[in-house]
């Protein structure tokens, strides 16, 4: 068993807190670290015959891990009666005194992450995999139908100037990487300025506000073991009010090509059978009243934003503050994202 979790979770203090919440009694049994928590800890355990998954920040999070946990607690609580598939929140602790950080307990999700491997049922059936792809579009559409003000999230993020802020914000972040000595600069990514100019020139004039997941792609959903439906959308740490079409754009930006080639390594195998990106758009449209006439603008913006985020690790690696091999791999992904954005821009321009 991996014992590193013991530095993050004092099971005696956790049991005492659960006692106060009326969540079982006696010992915490069979604590097991779950895969998928690349930053945050996921610890599954049992108590009084019930199963739980605890989620908390790592010992030294990059950002404010407590704020992240509090946001997730709030969002999962707000989703409780919605049609959006999500892990059911059991209880949250915003106080850092119990375990040294905010944390929450959720029900285990009975399902699988397709990027980590598929059950035989799904791996052997291309038609089932096609339905899996449509299901992730359905999940995005369901999330986009939520009205934040009706579920207590009207103050989660600033809507004023949301689209106008995007390009300047991420361009400023990219320029900030110049503080890392040795970083070769924005030019190593491709024609960053051309993509930014196109985004500014073609920005939608208005949007219908809604709740965004903020990092919506294949690695952040779990599928049911017995079919193609989503079991849960996971990792809500970036959820915010904004334009939900950016979630669809993010899905398109990260969606593998027909041959399974993608901007990153997280591709379900086998890929044959999964729908094309245009099919995702059509499926989303079936479950949404949103105007999709500029959907590729959102896909280009997603490429722009994600590429700049990934490039941060590359810049830190040049300065010896991150693993160089990882930095080089993420830089290659960032370049592919800018290439994908340029192709979409060219396709829109040539019409």
N, C-alpha and C positions, 0 to 999 in steps of 0.2 A: 504494500500500500504506500501511496505517496503521502508522507507525513508533513510536507511543507505547509499544508493548510492549518496545522496546529498553531502556527505563529499568528494566524489571522482569526481563528475561531476558538475561543475558550468555551468548551462544551458545557462546563458547569455554569458559567454565567449565562450562556444561551438557554440552558434548561430552566434556570431561575426566571429568566425573562418570559419564556414560553409558559411557565406556571402562572405568571401574572396575567397572561393573555388567555388563559384557559385552553391552551393547546397541548393536551395530553399530560402525562405524568411519567415519572421515572426516568430511566437512562435514555440517552440518545444512542441509537443503535446503528451499526454498520455505516459510518460516515465514509463517503466515497467521492473523490473529486471527479467531476464530469468534464469531458472534452468540450471544447467550444468557448471556454472562458479565457480567451487569449490575453485579455487585460484583467477583467474582473473574475473573482473566484466563484465557481459554481460547486456547491457541496450538497450532495444528496444524502439523506439519512432517514431513519424511521424513529417514531416515538409512539408508544401506545398503539401500535398496529397501523398508524397512518404514515404516509410517505411525504417528505418535504424536500424542496430544493432551496438552499440559502444562496443568496447572491450578495456579494459585498466587494468593495474596491480592493485592489492589491495594496501592499504595504506602502509603496511609493508610486502613486498614480501620477500620470503626466499632468492631468488637470485636477480640478477639485472633485475628487471621487465622491465626496459626501454630497455635493450638489447634484452630481449625476444620479446617485441612488435616490435622493429625495425626488428628483424629477421622474424617475422610473416608477417609484411608489405612487406618485400622484397620477401619472398617465395610466398605469395598469388599473388603478382603482377606478378611474373615469371610464375605462373601456368595459367595465364589468358587465353591463347589461347590453352591450352592443353586439352587432353581428360580425365584428372584426375578430378573427381567430387570434387568441393571445394566451399566454400563460395566466392562469387564474391566481390573482394575488390573495394570499392567506392573511398576512399581516406584515406591516412595515415598521421599522424602528428608525426614526430620524435622529435620535439621540446617539451621540458618539460614545457615551459612557459605558454602554453594555459591552461592545466588542471593539471599541476604539475607532469605529467608523459606522456610518449609517448602513443599514442592510435591510433586506426583506426576505420573507419566505413566500414561496409560490408552490402550486401543485406541480409535480413532475409532468412534463409533456410526453405523452406516449406517442412517439413518432421518431423520425430520423431526418438528419440533414443530408440532402442528396449529394452535396459536395464532398461529404466524408465517406460516402458509399451507399449503395442502394440494396434493399432486400431483393431476393431472387424474383419475387412477384413483379417488381418494377423494372429490374434489370433485364428481364427477358421479354418485355412487352412494349414495343415502340408506341402503340396506341395509348397505353397507360402513361407513358412519358409525355406524349403530346398533351394529354389532359392535365398533367402536372404543370406544364408551362402555362396553360390557360388558367389554372387555379391561382398561380402567383399574380396574374393580371387581375383576377377577381378580387384577390386580397387587397391590392392597391386601390381598386375601385370602391370597395367597401369602406376602406379607411377614408377615401376622398368624399364619401357621402356624409360623414359625421360633421355635425355643426358644433365647434368647440364651445360656444356659449351655452349650449344645452346640456353639456356634460361637465361643466365647471372648469373649463380650460380657456376662458376668454382672455386671460392675462398671461398665457404661456407664449411669450415672444411678442415682438413689436411688428405689427402689420404695416404701419406707415412706411412707404418707400421700400417695401420688401424686395421687389424686383430691381428697382433702381440701385439698391445697395450692393447687389451681387458681384458684378464685375469689378468695381473699384475695391471692394473688400478683399477679394481673392487676389487681385493684382498686387495690392499692398502687402498681402502676406507673402507672395512670391518674392517681391522686392526685399522683404525683410530677411530672406535667407542669405543676403549678401554679408550678413554678420559672421557667417561661418567661413572661415579662411579656407581657400582652395576651391570652393564651389564654383563650377564653370559658368554659372549664370543661366538666365532664362532662355538664351539663344540655343542652349543645348537641348531644349525640349521641342523645338520647331518654331513655327511662326506664331508665337503667343499673341503678339500684338494684332495680327490679322483676325484671329479668332475673337479676341476681345472687341475689336471694332465692329465685327459682324454682329456680335451679341448686342452691343449698344444700339446699333442701327436698326435692328429687327425686334427689339424688346416689345413684348405685348403691352398694350396701353392700359390694360386693366386685368384683374383676375378675381376669381371668387375665392375668398379665404377659406381655409380648412386646416385640418390637422395633418401634419407631415410626419412620417417615420424618421426621415433624415438620412437613412443608409439602407435603402430598400433594394436588396438583390438576393440572389439564390442562396448565399451562405447565411442569410439572416431569416430564413423561414425553415420550418420543420413540416414534413409531410406525414400523413397518417400511414401506419404500417399496412393497412388493409385496402388502400385505394389511393387515388391521385389527389385527394383534397388536402388543403393545408390543415395541419394540426395546430400550428401557432406561428405567428410572426413574433420574432424574438429580438432582443437587444434594442430597447426603446430609449437609450440614453441620449439620443440626439433629437428626440421628438420635440416638435415646436409648431406653433401656428405659422402658417405661411401659405404657399401655393402648392397644393397636393400634386399638381402636374409635374413638379420637380421630382417626386417619387417615381412617377412613370418614366421621366427622363433618365433618372438614375438607373432604373431597371434596363432601359434600352442601351445606355452607355456601357453597362457591364455585361450585357447579354452576348453569349458566344455567337459566332457566325454559324452558318449552316454546317460547316465541317467541324464545328466544335472549337475553333480557334477563338480565344478570348483575350482580354487585356490582362488577365491574371490567371493564376493556377487553379482557381476554384471553379472547376467545370465538372458537373456530374458525368460519370461514365457508366454505360455508353450514352453518347449524346444523340445518336440517331433517334428520330421521332419527336424530339422537342420542337415546338413551333418556331417559325421565323419571327423576327422582331415585329414585322408588320402585322402578324397575326395577334401579337400581344396588344397592339394599339386597337385593333378591331374588337378584341374581346373586352378591353377596358371600356370602349365606347358603349358596349351593350349594357354596362352597369353604371354608367355615369351620364349626367346631364352637362358635363363640362365641354367647353369648346376646345376641340382637339386640332383645330386648323393650324396651330403653330407648335404642335407637339415636338417637332424636331428642334425647335429653339431650346426647349427644355432639355433635350438630349445633348445638345452641344454645350449648354451651360453645365450639365452634369459632368461631361468630359473635362471641361475647363476646371471646375472646382475640384473634382477628384484627383486630376493630374497634379494640381498644385499641392494638395494635401499629401500625396504620395512623395512628391519631390522634396518635401521637408526632411524625410528620412535620408534621402540622398545627400542633401546639403549638410545635415548633421554628421553623416558618415565621413565626409571630406575633412571635417574638423575633429575627427576622432571621437565623436559623441554618440555614434551609433555603429552597428556592425556594417562593414563595408560591403560584404556580399549581399546583405539584405538591401542596403541602399542602392546598389547597382541594379538589383532585380526590380525594385520599385521605380527606379528611374526609367528602366525599359518599359514598364507598364505605363508610366506617365507619357512617354513618347508615343506609345500606341494610342493612348486616349486622344492626344492632340492630332494624330493622323486620322483617327476615326472622325473627329470633329471636322477636320478639313474636308474629308470626303463628303460628309453630310452637307456642309456649306456649299461645296461645289455642285452637288446634286440639286440643291435648292436654287442656286444661282443660274444653272443651265436651263431651267424650265422656262 
